[in-house]
Amino acid sequence: MRVFAAVAALLGAVTIAAPAQAWEPEPAKYGVGEQHNVPVQMADGTILRADVYTPVNTDGTPATARSRSS
């Protein structure tokens, strides 16, 4: 029990002494391309219109490959 108390006290002291750092996101790798009112024909011939959102590169060209984790 004494070992547990000592470890808990040490961890508490380290946690209090460590400065808090705010999390910041990485810069965006992709943007979002939008197409509005795209016609989609159903099996019965009814046409619905949809907004389509796709990933694009930062220069606006369509993203063609899956991103790999670094």
C-alpha positions, -999 to +999 in steps of 0.1 A: +000+000+000+029+024+007+044+018-027+010+026-043+008+058-023+043+068-032+037+062-069+004+081-068+021+111-051+049+111-076+025+110-106+005+138-090+036+159-085+047+154-121+012+162-134+011+194-115+046+205-125+042+198-162+031+229-181-002+226-200+001+227-238-029+234-260-036+210-288-033+225-323-045+207-355-022+200-384-026+221-415-053+209-438-042+183-465-074+184-484-103+207-491-139+200-500-153+201-535-190+208-539-214+200-567-250+213-562-282+199-576-267+168-593-294+147-610-297+111-598-322+089-616-339+062-595-350+028-608-385+039-614-374+069-635-378+096-608-350+121-608-338+133-574-313+161-571-284+159-546-255+180-534-222+160-537-192+167-516-158+152-525-122+157-512-100+179-533-063+188-531-054+222-517-050+235-553-086+225-560-079+195-582-098+163-573-080+140-548-073+107-566-054+086-540-061+075-505-040+093-479-014+071-461-007+077-424+027+092-418 
